[in-house]
Amino acid sequence: MSSPILEIKHLKKSFGQNEVLKDISMTVHKGEVISIIGSSGSGKSTLLRSINLLEDPSAGEILFHGENVLEKNFNLTAYREKMGMVFQSFNLFNNLNVLENAVVAQTTVLKRDRAEAETIAKDNLEKVGLGQQYWQAKPSQLSGGQKQRVAIARALSVNPEAMLFDEPTSALDPEMVGEVLKTMKDLAQSGLTMIIVTHEMEFARDVSDRVIFMDKGVIAEEGTPQQLFENPRQERTKEFLQRFLG
């Protein structure tokens, strides 16, 4: 197997007295699709936000190609560019049209020239099923599923090495969930490295190379989708899956 993109070692995160992440260790290889499942409050989103350094870990190491990103002199901007993030709530710029939303980080952060940034943005918007007829639209004119696909295209446009998805379908109406999951499935098949926090069990089972079950701030169990869904070892995993899969 290739050397890992990311190694997380003994990561902890507390908010005051509340320890949300308790000694998390995991490795992510290039091209791997990892789904993180678990009850609300198990620490899944905090783990994702800590990987992207939107939260400051309380202890532990995050190694990106072997270098600890938590060292004082590490170039955090460059690291964050390499970790594309897609949120529950889209986080689009409502005053900008679809195309501008996918261009702005390229020209401001990556300092790409305008023409190149537009070409890349258009290519990624096409990739998520939003052709030319959508490019001039404002976010307020789009459905939730379309907004989330703009957010995915925007994240792809900075050429991340890995994409982090924080419950990308949880704010969507049921009929829009499918279109976003299909987009993510296509990305997974294209070889993109993805870490996905999700409540969509069928999706996790069909798309992931590995599934991590979190419970009360620890990784309670991890394995292939087949192993975890069909033959979970831990009682906690069984209870969770029974609740979710009936």
ZIZI-V941270 format. One record per residue. N is the residue number from 1. OMEGA is omega in radians with two decimals (999 if undefined). Layout:
N:OMEGA + N:OMEGA
//
This chain:
1:3.14 + 2:3.09 + 3:-3.01 + 4:2.95 + 5:-3.04 + 6:2.94 + 7:3.12 + 8:-3.03 + 9:3.01 + 10:-3.09 + 11:3.09 + 12:3.05 + 13:3.08 + 14:2.94 + 15:-3.03 + 16:-3.13 + 17:-3.02 + 18:3.12 + 19:-3.04 + 20:3.05 + 21:-3.08 + 22:2.98 + 23:-3.14 + 24:3.02 + 25:3.09 + 26:-3.12 + 27:-3.14 + 28:3.12 + 29:-3.13 + 30:3.08 + 31:-3.12 + 32:3.03 + 33:-3.08 + 34:3.04 + 35:3.09 + 36:-3.12 + 37:3.13 + 38:-3.12 + 39:3.00 + 40:3.12 + 41:-3.13 + 42:3.09 + 43:-3.06 + 44:-3.09 + 45:3.11 + 46:3.09 + 47:-3.13 + 48:-3.13 + 49:3.08 + 50:3.10 + 51:-3.12 + 52:3.14 + 53:2.93 + 54:2.93 + 55:3.12 + 56:3.14 + 57:-3.14 + 58:-3.14 + 59:3.08 + 60:-3.09 + 61:2.96 + 62:-3.11 + 63:3.09 + 64:-2.99 + 65:3.04 + 66:-3.14 + 67:-3.10 + 68:-3.07 + 69:-3.13 + 70:3.06 + 71:-3.05 + 72:-2.96 + 73:-3.08 + 74:-3.13 + 75:-3.04 + 76:-3.13 + 77:-3.13 + 78:3.14 + 79:-3.11 + 80:3.08 + 81:-3.08 + 82:3.13 + 83:3.12 + 84:-3.08 + 85:3.06 + 86:-3.01 + 87:3.04 + 88:-2.89 + 89:3.02 + 90:-3.13 + 91:3.07 + 92:3.01 + 93:-3.03 + 94:-3.13 + 95:-3.13 + 96:3.09 + 97:-3.06 + 98:-3.10 + 99:-3.14 + 100:3.11 + 101:-3.11 + 102:-3.11 + 103:-2.84 + 104:-3.13 + 105:3.13 + 106:-3.08 + 107:-3.08 + 108:-3.06 + 109:-3.09 + 110:-3.14 + 111:3.05 + 112:3.08 + 113:-2.95 + 114:-3.06 + 115:3.14 + 116:-3.12 + 117:3.13 + 118:3.13 + 119:-3.12 + 120:-3.14 + 121:-3.12 + 122:3.14 + 123:-3.12 + 124:3.06 + 125:3.06 + 126:-3.09 + 127:-3.14 + 128:3.03 + 129:3.10 + 130:-3.10 + 131:-2.99 + 132:-3.08 + 133:-3.13 + 134:-2.88 + 135:-3.12 + 136:-3.10 + 137:3.03 + 138:3.13 + 139:-3.11 + 140:-3.14 + 141:-3.05 + 142:2.98 + 143:3.11 + 144:3.13 + 145:3.10 + 146:3.11 + 147:-3.11 + 148:3.11 + 149:3.01 + 150:-3.13 + 151:3.11 + 152:3.12 + 153:3.12 + 154:-3.13 + 155:3.13 + 156:-2.99 + 157:3.06 + 158:3.10 + 159:-3.13 + 160:3.03 + 161:3.09 + 162:3.10 + 163:3.11 + 164:-3.13 + 165:-3.13 + 166:-3.13 + 167:-2.98 + 168:-3.12 + 169:-2.97 + 170:3.14 + 171:-3.02 + 172:2.97 + 173:-3.06 + 174:-3.07 + 175:3.12 + 176:-3.11 + 177:-3.06 + 178:-3.07 + 179:3.11 + 180:3.11 + 181:3.11 + 182:3.09 + 183:-3.13 + 184:3.10 + 185:3.12 + 186:3.13 + 187:3.14 + 188:-3.13 + 189:3.12 + 190:3.09 + 191:3.12 + 192:3.05 + 193:-3.03 + 194:2.98 + 195:-2.95 + 196:2.95 + 197:-3.01 + 198:2.97 + 199:-3.10 + 200:-3.00 + 201:-3.13 + 202:3.10 + 203:3.14 + 204:-3.10 + 205:-3.03 + 206:-2.92 + 207:-2.97 + 208:2.88 + 209:-3.08 + 210:3.10 + 211:3.11 + 212:3.07 + 213:3.12 + 214:3.12 + 215:3.09 + 216:3.00 + 217:3.07 + 218:2.96 + 219:-3.08 + 220:-3.12 + 221:2.99 + 222:-3.14 + 223:3.05 + 224:3.11 + 225:-3.11 + 226:-3.10 + 227:-3.03 + 228:-3.09 + 229:-3.03 + 230:-3.04 + 231:-3.09 + 232:-3.10 + 233:-3.02 + 234:3.08 + 235:-3.10 + 236:3.13 + 237:-3.13 + 238:-3.12 + 239:-3.13 + 240:-3.09 + 241:3.09 + 242:3.10 + 243:-3.03 + 244:-3.04 + 245:3.13 + 246:999
//
